[in-house]
Amino acid sequence: MPLAVRFDEYGDVDVLRVEEVPRPVPGPGQVLVAVKAAGINPGEASIRKGLLHAVWPATFPSGQGSDLAGVVVEVGSDVTRFGVGDEVLGFVDTRSSQAELVVADADHLVTRPGPVPWEVAGSLFVVGTTAYAAVRAVKVVSGDTVVVSGAAGGVGSIAVQLATDAGAKVIGLASEGHHAWLAGHGVIPVAYGDGVAERIKEAGGGRTDAFIDTFGGGYVEMAVALGVGPDRIDTIIDRAAAQEYGAKTDGSAAAASAEVLAELAGKIAGGRLELPIAKTYPLTEVREAFRELEQRHTLGKIVLVP
Ligand SMILES: NC(=O)c1ccc[n+]([C@@H]2O[C@H](COP(=O)([O-])OP(=O)(O)OC[C@H]3O[C@@H](n4cnc5c(N)ncnc54)[C@H](OP(=O)(O)O)[C@@H]3O)[C@@H](O)[C@H]2O)c1
């Protein structure tokens, strides 16, 4: 029987288990994927802790995960786009990707371009579509100065590259240890913490046109104080501040499509976009993987490898 991540109650990482489950069966329009890699995301930790119960309640026993990449091993009726043996990446909206065998809708998958490593393919969907939506929301154009908080994280590391690709001067807020990676990707690294607004002004020559907040904790307010118009601020985390200041909240849902995923995977295959992989863990070490993620200092992605 295949292994899958499960939890039966809200709680810390210790409620997570990896257990044998019945082999899933693909229905019409679906395929069964043998998972090679499945990224983990902070939102999954929030759901598991019950912090999002009011909006996205869990039903128990719950599986976990959206991102995946793997090999098609079974095809449901009506599926013509994929056949057994095809290598795919994509997502599920059934909280189930962190498992050895996963049923996915065929139209939530795209073909894995050969040059995209499994662990990158399997962790691209959530952060890639979120970064894509955020950069689009603030209407980045050539010559803009754009600030990204959490610039080295999963979403931030892609957002900074999409913004530089659009011709913007990008200031990335990150801890010292991640400055070299940002500078190597054409981003001006700036340390967060006391005095950050002054350092942003200095780095941007007094100009900030747009602000993408992937961290929360006051960055929307800071962006407004820096003179950025609310229509050019996007936060993917601080809905209260967005409401207060009229900022945008475009995230994954605004760009969650196979087309966007294929575009991003194509950029990675072509060497125009990088998704750094901080660490991989075996599926059975899902607790350790989330312990590390929940420190909130990841460069890029942490990925489970069944
Ligand atoms: N709305 C949506 O659709 C959507 C989608 C995806 C994610 N999210 C949310 O967006 C957030 C980011 O997700 P993620 O996957 O990118 O997380 P992540 O990979 O865990 O990124 C965390 C990043 O935050 C940075 N950070 C830590 N303390 C900071 C501070 N005080 N100021 C600025 N940056 C700081 C870290 O940088 P250093 O390591 O350099 O300290 C790290 O790179 C999460 O809260 C997640 O739930 C929302």
The ligand as an ORCA input file, in Angstrom:
! r2SCAN-3c Opt
* xyz 0 1
  N      -1.825     34.359     -0.735
  C      -1.268     33.330     -1.346
  O      -1.735     32.852     -2.363
  C       0.008     32.761     -0.784
  C       0.695     31.807     -1.534
  C       1.905     31.329     -1.041
  C       2.386     31.766      0.205
  N       1.640     32.650      0.917
  C       2.148     33.142      2.222
  O       3.248     33.993      1.945
  C       4.261     33.856      2.927
  C       5.583     33.528      2.250
  O       5.527     32.238      1.684
  P       6.877     31.539      1.228
  O       6.517     30.182      0.728
  O       7.639     32.424      0.334
  O       7.635     31.444      2.635
  P       9.136     31.029      2.970
  O       9.728     30.339      1.797
  O       9.096     30.331      4.274
  O       9.908     32.427      3.114
  C      10.204     32.971      4.285
  C      11.139     34.153      3.998
  O      10.806     35.194      4.909
  C      11.963     35.929      5.145
  N      11.915     36.663      6.394
  C      12.029     36.177      7.672
  N      11.894     37.194      8.549
  C      11.703     38.344      7.805
  C      11.486     39.705      8.110
  N      11.409     40.128      9.374
  N      11.337     40.590      7.112
  C      11.399     40.198      5.813
  N      11.577     38.902      5.452
  C      11.730     37.999      6.437
  C      13.067     34.913      5.169
  O      14.222     35.573      4.727
  P      15.639     35.290      5.433
  O      15.767     33.782      5.403
  O      16.593     35.973      4.546
  O      15.548     35.788      6.842
  C      12.602     33.809      4.219
  O      13.340     33.833      3.014
  C       3.761     32.790      3.880
  O       3.189     33.426      4.990
  C       2.700     32.044      3.104
  O       1.719     31.476      3.932
  C       0.478     33.163      0.458
*
